[in-house]
Amino acid sequence: MTPERKERLLSVLNKRQANLTVVLEDVQDPHNVAAVMRTCDAVGIQDIYIITSKPPRIKNWGHRSSSSAKQWLTIHDFDNAADCFTELRKHYDKILTTHLAADAVSLYDIDFSGSVALVFGNEQNGVSDNVRAMADGNFIIPQMGIIRSLNISVACAVSIYEAMRQKTLAGHYQQQGLPDAQYNTLLSEWGFKAEDLQDDEN
């Protein structure tokens, strides 16, 4: 591994965040999923969760849109929402869905200094009633136009860039954000060898 590549990968890994994730429920367009992956990588999200309860169950999510982002992410794939939420509850304190409801809060009122999972639904119907019932609340992205919805990949990008803004101000990117075990596993998966790390220690 060249020194330049090692420096680049370590810089990225050191900014990965364990307390922020995106959940996609039955998103049907592979290019939307791939675009979300690319944005997650850009803001330092390592883990994303994909619920695909309706056939066909797509695995190859629009590689052109993702620009190979998926190879750098940890993707948790589920065929039902209940199992996904069981896993989410182990890692995140709050789960919020994107849904226009009376109790919905503005994206800009969410405190992203804590541990948060954001759930986005499919292109036609949004987040299902079942998933909303399991979540802790709803949020909306304030809009001024007649059309009151955004493309899912755009909505996700707007949301997690607000999270990144808050996390930057809170100093989250200035320290290792992943647990040591996950950090070390990713070092191996990303091609680091023992001698690469020894060079940094010397």
C-alpha positions as CSV (number, residue, x, y, z in Angstrom):
1,M,0.0,0.0,0.0
2,T,1.4,3.4,-1.0
3,P,1.8,6.0,1.7
4,E,-0.7,8.2,-0.1
5,R,-3.4,5.6,-0.2
6,K,-2.7,4.6,3.4
7,E,-3.1,8.3,4.5
8,R,-6.3,8.7,2.5
9,L,-7.9,5.5,3.9
10,L,-7.0,6.3,7.5
11,S,-8.3,9.8,7.1
12,V,-11.7,8.5,5.9
13,L,-11.8,5.7,8.5
14,N,-11.0,8.1,11.4
15,K,-14.0,10.2,10.4
16,R,-16.6,7.3,10.2
17,Q,-19.5,7.8,12.6
18,A,-21.1,4.9,14.6
19,N,-24.0,7.0,16.0
20,L,-25.7,7.9,12.7
21,T,-27.3,5.6,10.1
22,V,-29.8,5.5,7.3
23,V,-32.5,2.9,6.9
24,L,-34.2,2.3,3.5
25,E,-37.5,0.5,3.4
26,D,-38.5,-1.1,0.2
27,V,-36.9,1.5,-2.0
28,Q,-37.5,0.1,-5.5
29,D,-35.1,2.1,-7.8
30,P,-31.6,0.6,-7.5
31,H,-30.1,3.9,-8.6
32,N,-31.8,5.7,-5.6
33,V,-30.3,3.2,-3.2
34,A,-26.9,3.6,-4.9
35,A,-27.1,7.4,-4.7
36,V,-27.9,7.1,-1.0
37,M,-24.9,4.9,-0.5
38,R,-22.7,7.4,-2.1
39,T,-24.0,10.2,0.1
40,C,-23.6,8.1,3.2
41,D,-20.0,7.5,2.4
42,A,-19.5,11.2,1.8
43,V,-20.7,12.2,5.3
44,G,-18.9,9.4,7.1
45,I,-21.8,6.9,7.7
46,Q,-20.4,3.4,7.8
47,D,-23.5,1.3,8.5
48,I,-26.7,1.4,6.5
49,Y,-29.7,-0.8,6.8
50,I,-31.9,-1.9,3.9
51,I,-35.3,-3.5,4.3
52,T,-36.5,-5.4,1.2
53,S,-39.8,-7.1,2.1
54,K,-41.2,-7.1,-1.4
55,P,-39.9,-9.0,-4.4
56,P,-37.7,-8.8,-6.3
57,R,-35.0,-8.5,-3.7
58,I,-32.3,-6.5,-5.5
59,K,-28.7,-6.9,-4.6
60,N,-26.8,-5.0,-7.3
61,W,-27.8,-1.5,-6.5
62,G,-26.9,0.8,-9.5
63,H,-23.2,0.5,-9.4
64,R,-22.8,3.5,-11.7
65,S,-24.6,5.9,-9.3
66,S,-22.8,4.5,-6.3
67,S,-19.3,5.0,-7.9
68,S,-18.3,1.9,-5.9
69,A,-19.4,3.4,-2.6
70,K,-20.9,0.2,-1.5
71,Q,-17.6,-1.5,-1.2
72,W,-16.6,0.9,1.6
73,L,-19.9,0.6,3.5
74,T,-21.2,-2.1,5.9
75,I,-24.7,-3.0,4.5
76,H,-27.2,-4.7,6.7
77,D,-29.8,-6.4,4.6
78,F,-33.2,-7.5,6.0
79,D,-36.3,-9.1,4.5
80,N,-38.6,-7.8,7.2
81,A,-38.8,-4.6,9.3
82,A,-39.2,-6.3,12.7
83,D,-35.8,-8.0,12.5
84,C,-34.2,-4.8,11.3
85,F,-35.6,-2.7,14.2
86,T,-34.4,-5.3,16.7
87,E,-30.9,-4.8,15.4
88,L,-31.3,-1.0,15.2
89,R,-32.3,-0.9,18.9
90,K,-29.0,-2.4,19.9
91,H,-27.1,0.5,18.4
92,Y,-29.2,3.7,18.1
93,D,-31.1,5.6,20.8
94,K,-33.6,7.2,18.5
95,I,-35.3,6.0,15.3
96,L,-37.1,8.6,13.2
97,T,-39.1,8.2,10.0
98,T,-39.7,10.7,7.3
99,H,-43.4,11.2,7.3
100,L,-45.7,14.2,7.1
101,A,-47.8,13.9,10.3
102,A,-49.2,16.2,13.0
103,D,-46.4,15.2,15.4
104,A,-43.6,15.5,12.9
105,V,-40.6,17.6,13.9
106,S,-38.5,19.7,11.5
107,L,-35.2,18.1,10.4
108,Y,-33.5,21.2,11.8
109,D,-34.9,20.5,15.3
110,I,-33.3,17.0,15.5
111,D,-30.4,16.8,17.9
112,F,-27.7,14.8,15.9
113,S,-25.2,14.9,18.7
114,G,-26.9,11.7,20.0
115,S,-27.3,8.3,18.4
116,V,-29.9,8.5,15.5
117,A,-31.3,6.3,12.8
118,L,-33.2,8.0,9.9
119,V,-35.7,5.9,8.0
120,F,-36.7,6.6,4.4
121,G,-39.5,4.8,2.6
122,N,-40.1,3.9,-1.0
123,E,-40.8,6.2,-3.9
124,Q,-44.5,5.6,-4.1
125,N,-45.9,5.2,-0.6
126,G,-43.2,6.4,1.7
127,V,-42.6,4.7,5.1
128,S,-45.1,2.0,5.9
129,D,-47.6,2.2,8.8
130,N,-45.8,-0.8,10.3
131,V,-42.4,0.9,10.4
132,R,-43.8,4.2,11.6
133,A,-45.5,2.3,14.5
134,M,-42.1,0.9,15.6
135,A,-40.2,4.2,15.3
136,D,-39.8,6.9,18.0
137,G,-41.3,9.7,15.9
138,N,-41.4,11.4,12.5
139,F,-39.6,14.3,10.9
140,I,-40.1,16.4,7.8
141,I,-37.8,18.5,5.6
142,P,-39.3,22.0,5.5
143,Q,-40.3,22.9,2.0
144,M,-41.8,26.1,0.4
145,G,-43.2,24.7,-2.9
146,I,-46.4,23.1,-4.0
147,I,-45.0,19.6,-4.3
148,R,-44.4,18.5,-0.8
149,S,-42.0,15.7,-1.4
150,L,-38.4,15.2,-2.6
151,N,-36.8,12.3,-4.4
152,I,-35.6,9.9,-1.8
153,S,-31.9,10.2,-2.5
154,V,-32.2,14.0,-2.4
155,A,-34.2,13.9,0.9
156,C,-31.6,11.6,2.4
157,A,-28.8,13.9,1.3
158,V,-30.4,17.0,2.7
159,S,-31.0,15.1,6.0
160,I,-27.6,13.6,6.6
161,Y,-25.8,16.7,5.5
162,E,-27.6,18.5,8.3
163,A,-26.5,15.8,10.6
164,M,-22.9,16.3,9.4
165,R,-23.2,20.0,10.0
166,Q,-24.2,19.5,13.6
167,K,-21.6,16.7,14.2
168,T,-18.9,18.9,12.8
169,L,-19.8,21.7,15.2
170,A,-19.8,19.2,18.0
171,G,-16.3,17.9,17.1
172,H,-17.4,14.4,16.3
173,Y,-15.1,14.2,13.2
174,Q,-12.1,15.2,15.3
175,Q,-12.0,11.8,17.1
176,Q,-12.4,8.2,16.2
177,G,-16.1,7.6,15.9
178,L,-16.2,3.8,15.5
179,P,-15.7,1.2,18.3
180,D,-12.2,-0.3,18.3
181,A,-13.4,-3.7,17.2
182,Q,-15.3,-2.4,14.1
183,Y,-12.4,0.0,13.4
184,N,-9.9,-2.8,13.4
185,T,-12.1,-5.1,11.3
186,L,-12.4,-2.4,8.7
187,L,-8.7,-1.8,8.7
188,S,-8.3,-5.5,7.6
189,E,-11.2,-5.3,5.1
190,W,-9.7,-2.2,3.5
191,G,-6.4,-3.9,2.9
192,F,-4.2,-2.8,5.8
193,K,-1.5,-5.2,6.9
194,A,0.4,-5.3,10.2
195,E,3.4,-3.6,8.7
196,D,1.3,-0.7,7.5
197,L,0.2,0.0,11.0
198,Q,3.6,-0.6,12.5
199,D,5.0,2.2,10.3
200,D,2.6,4.6,12.0
201,E,3.7,3.5,15.4
202,N,7.4,3.9,14.8
